[in-house]
């Protein structure tokens, strides 16, 4: 595994030196392959789009479908160039004064984000925007140990990345140090772990409530982050407040607010979200059936 890891790292570093025009040329080839020749989860993406936008015509769905796959291919090629992105300011935060105000008060902040835009670029750039504060990203382990090791090695060059299982421990350890905790909260919970269900993109959808529980534990302000794509290779980040006082919110209020803001971001730029994720694999009826079987 060590030999293979070093080999892949060597190839990665070689590709990292390519100029953007070469990477985007490779991305265009990759798009033709996974869209036309060996379709990647095309049925899942189309079903998700049709169910989410029932009023859109087939032509409109096809347009979003193609744009999504182009963005999807760009995401993988772009993510190799995090170092250059940081240097060349391809990610811009439009209202960073929101965070600056919290930091003046020595407050840590939780940012709830999603697989919107290029989240690798956004997370990797955050430490540059706020060099005097700890920026920590919570990330799930990948199924491939080799791929996970590569990702963690590269990500930790630009921002602290902590396994989701240990994020709470990290926050307790550093609770007195002003920090930004970035939590990607739009994954599909495993069956029996979707603690909150709401109508999201016209479908009954489960959401993790971990971010809400963590926010209430520490009473850290919670913000929503939307990464809007401006043009190929350029993103603008917009921050908005979900709550300043998590402990004063009702149960699931934070999660519901997040779902609504994420929904609006997706509707505004539908091709900018990760539609290939099988978000609606489980239904609430399956959950109830499972609970009866396990009772």
C-alpha positions in Angstrom: 0.0 0.0 0.0 2.9 2.4 0.8 4.4 2.0 -2.7 1.0 2.6 -4.3 0.3 5.6 -2.1 3.7 7.2 -3.0 3.1 6.4 -6.6 -0.3 8.1 -6.6 1.1 11.0 -4.6 3.8 11.4 -7.3 1.2 11.4 -10.1 -0.9 13.9 -8.1 2.0 16.3 -7.7 2.8 16.0 -11.4 -0.8 16.9 -12.4 -0.8 19.7 -9.8 1.8 21.5 -11.9 -0.5 21.5 -15.0 -1.9 24.9 -15.9 -5.7 25.3 -15.5 -6.3 25.2 -19.3 -4.8 21.7 -19.4 -6.8 20.5 -16.4 -10.0 21.9 -17.9 -9.2 20.1 -21.2 -8.8 16.9 -19.2 -12.1 17.7 -17.5 -13.9 18.1 -20.8 -12.6 14.6 -21.9 -13.7 13.2 -18.6 -17.1 14.7 -19.1 -17.5 13.0 -22.5 -16.5 9.6 -21.0 -18.8 9.6 -17.9 -21.8 11.3 -19.7 -21.9 9.6 -23.0 -19.6 6.5 -23.0 -19.7 5.1 -19.5 -22.5 6.9 -17.8 -21.9 7.5 -14.1 -25.1 7.3 -12.0 -27.0 9.0 -14.7 -30.3 7.4 -13.8 -29.9 8.5 -10.2 -29.1 12.1 -11.2 -32.0 12.3 -13.6 -34.5 10.8 -11.1 -33.3 13.2 -8.4 -33.7 16.2 -10.7 -37.2 15.2 -12.0 -38.5 14.6 -8.5 -37.0 17.8 -7.2 -38.2 19.9 -10.0 -41.5 18.3 -11.2 -42.6 21.5 -13.0 -39.5 21.6 -15.3 -39.7 20.2 -18.8 -37.5 17.4 -20.1 -35.5 19.9 -22.0 -34.8 21.9 -18.8 -33.9 18.8 -16.9 -31.5 17.8 -19.6 -29.8 21.2 -19.5 -29.3 21.0 -15.7 -28.1 17.4 -16.1 -25.4 18.3 -18.6 -24.3 21.4 -16.6 -24.1 19.2 -13.4 -21.8 16.7 -15.1 -19.5 19.4 -16.4 -19.3 20.9 -12.9 -18.8 17.4 -11.5 -15.8 16.8 -13.8 -14.4 20.3 -13.1 -14.7 19.6 -9.3 -12.2 16.7 -9.5 -9.7 18.4 -11.7 -10.0 21.7 -9.8 -9.5 20.1 -6.4 -5.9 19.2 -7.4 -5.1 22.9 -7.6 -6.1 24.1 -4.1 -2.6 25.6 -3.6 -2.9 27.8 -6.7 -6.5 28.7 -5.9 -5.4 30.1 -2.5 -2.6 32.1 -4.2 -4.8 33.4 -7.1 -7.9 34.2 -5.0 -10.4 32.2 -7.1 -12.6 32.0 -4.0 -14.0 35.2 -2.6 -16.0 35.8 0.7 -18.4 38.6 0.1 -19.6 39.3 3.7 -16.7 38.2 5.8 -17.5 41.0 8.3 -20.1 38.5 9.8 -17.3 36.3 11.0 -15.0 39.2 11.9 -17.6 40.5 14.3 -17.8 37.2 16.1 -14.0 36.9 16.3 -13.8 40.4 17.9 -15.9 38.9 20.7 -13.6 35.8 20.8 -16.4 33.6 19.8 -16.1 30.3 17.9 -18.5 29.7 15.1 -20.1 26.7 13.4 -20.6 26.9 9.7 -23.1 24.6 8.1 -22.4 24.0 4.5 -23.1 21.5 1.7 -21.8 19.8 -1.4 -22.4 23.0 -3.3 -19.8 24.6 -5.7 -16.3 23.4 -5.0 -16.3 22.7 -1.3 -12.7 21.6 -1.4 -11.6 25.0 -2.6 -13.8 26.8 -0.1 -12.6 24.8 2.9 -9.0 24.9 1.7 -9.2 28.7 1.4 -10.7 29.5 4.7 -7.5 29.5 6.8 -6.2 32.2 4.4 -9.2 34.4 5.0 -8.9 34.1 8.7 -5.2 33.4 9.5 -5.4 34.3 13.2 -8.1 31.7 14.0 -8.3 27.9 13.9 -10.3 26.6 10.9 -11.4 23.0 11.3 -13.3 20.9 8.8 -15.3 17.8 9.8 -15.0 15.1 7.2 -16.3 11.5 6.9 -13.8 8.7 6.2 -13.8 7.4 2.6 -14.4 3.7 2.0 -11.0 3.3 0.3 -8.2 3.5 2.8 -5.8 4.6 0.1 -8.0 7.3 -1.2 -8.8 8.4 2.3 -5.1 8.7 3.2 -4.4 10.7 0.0 -7.3 13.1 0.7 -6.4 13.6 4.4 -2.7 14.3 3.5 -3.6 16.9 0.9 -6.5 18.5 2.8 -4.4 19.0 6.0 -1.9 21.1 4.0 -4.3 23.9 3.9 -6.8 23.5 6.8 -7.2 21.2 9.8 -9.4 18.2 8.9 -10.9 16.1 11.6 -12.7 12.8 11.3 -16.4 13.4 12.0 -16.2 10.8 14.8 -13.7 13.0 16.7 -15.0 16.5 15.9 -16.8 16.8 19.3 -13.6 15.8 21.1 -11.6 18.4 19.2 -14.2 21.1 20.0 -14.0 20.3 23.7 -10.2 20.4 23.6 -10.2 23.8 21.9 -13.4 25.3 23.3 -11.5 28.4 24.6 -9.7 29.1 21.3 -11.7 31.1 18.8 -12.3 28.8 15.9 -14.4 28.2 12.7 -15.9 24.7 12.5 -17.0 23.8 9.0 -19.6 21.0 9.0 -20.9 19.6 5.6 -24.5 18.6 6.6 -26.3 17.5 3.5 -25.3 13.8 3.5 -28.0 11.1 3.6 -28.1 9.7 7.1 -28.0 5.9 7.4 -31.4 4.3 8.0 -32.5 4.7 11.6 -30.2 7.8 12.0 -32.3 10.3 10.2 -33.6 12.1 13.3 -35.4 14.9 11.5 -37.6 14.7 8.4 -38.8 17.6 6.4 -40.0 18.4 2.9 -36.9 19.3 0.9 -36.9 19.9 -2.9 -40.5 18.5 -3.0 -39.5 15.3 -1.3 -39.7 13.9 2.3 -36.1 14.0 3.3 -34.1 13.0 6.4 -31.3 15.2 7.9 -28.6 14.6 10.3 -29.1 16.7 13.5 -25.5 16.4 14.7 -24.6 20.0 13.8 -27.6 21.3 15.8 -26.7 19.2 18.8 -23.1 20.3 18.8 -24.2 24.0 18.4 -26.5 23.7 21.4 -23.8 21.9 23.5 -21.4 24.8 23.1 -23.9 27.6 22.3 -21.7 28.6 19.3 -23.3 30.9 16.7 -24.3 29.0 13.6 -24.0 30.3 10.0 -25.0 28.9 6.6 -22.4 29.0 3.8 -23.4 29.1 0.1 -20.7 28.8 -2.6 -22.1 30.4 -5.7 -20.4 29.6 -9.0 -19.6 32.9 -10.9 -17.8 31.3 -13.9 -15.6 28.3 -14.5 -13.0 28.2 -11.8 -14.4 31.1 -9.7 -16.6 31.0 -6.7 -18.1 33.6 -4.3 -19.0 32.6 -0.8 -22.1 34.1 1.0 -22.6 33.7 4.7 -25.9 34.1 6.5 -26.8 33.7 10.2 -28.9 30.7 11.2 -28.8 31.6 14.9 -26.8 33.5 17.4 -28.1 31.7 20.4 -28.5 27.9 19.7 -29.6 27.0 23.2 -32.6 29.4 22.9 -33.9 27.7 19.7 -36.6 25.1 19.5 -35.8 21.4 18.7 -34.9 21.0 15.0 -35.2 24.7 14.4 -31.5 25.0 13.4 -31.8 21.9 11.1 -35.0 23.2 9.5 -33.4 26.7 8.9 -30.4 25.0 7.3 -32.6 22.9 5.0 -34.6 26.0 3.8 -31.4 28.0 3.1 -29.8 25.1 1.3 -32.9 24.5 -0.7 -33.0 28.2 -1.9 -29.3 27.9 -2.9 -29.9 24.8 -5.0 -33.0 26.3 -6.7 -30.9 29.4 -7.6 -28.1 27.3 -9.1 -29.4 23.7 -9.6 -26.4 22.4 -11.4 -24.1 23.5 -8.6 -25.2 20.7 -6.1 -24.0 17.1 -5.9 -26.9 15.3 -7.5 -25.1 12.0 -8.0 -25.4 11.3 -4.3 -28.4 9.0 -3.7 -30.0 11.4 -1.3 -33.4 9.8 -1.3 -32.5 6.2 -1.1 -34.6 5.6 2.0 -38.1 6.6 2.7 -39.8 7.2 6.1 -42.0 4.2 5.5 -38.9 2.0 5.2 -37.7 3.5 8.5 -41.0 2.6 10.2 -40.9 -0.9 8.8 -37.3 -1.3 10.0 -38.3 -0.1 13.5 -41.1 -2.7 13.6 -38.8 -5.5 12.6 -36.3 -4.5 15.2 -38.9 -4.1 18.0 
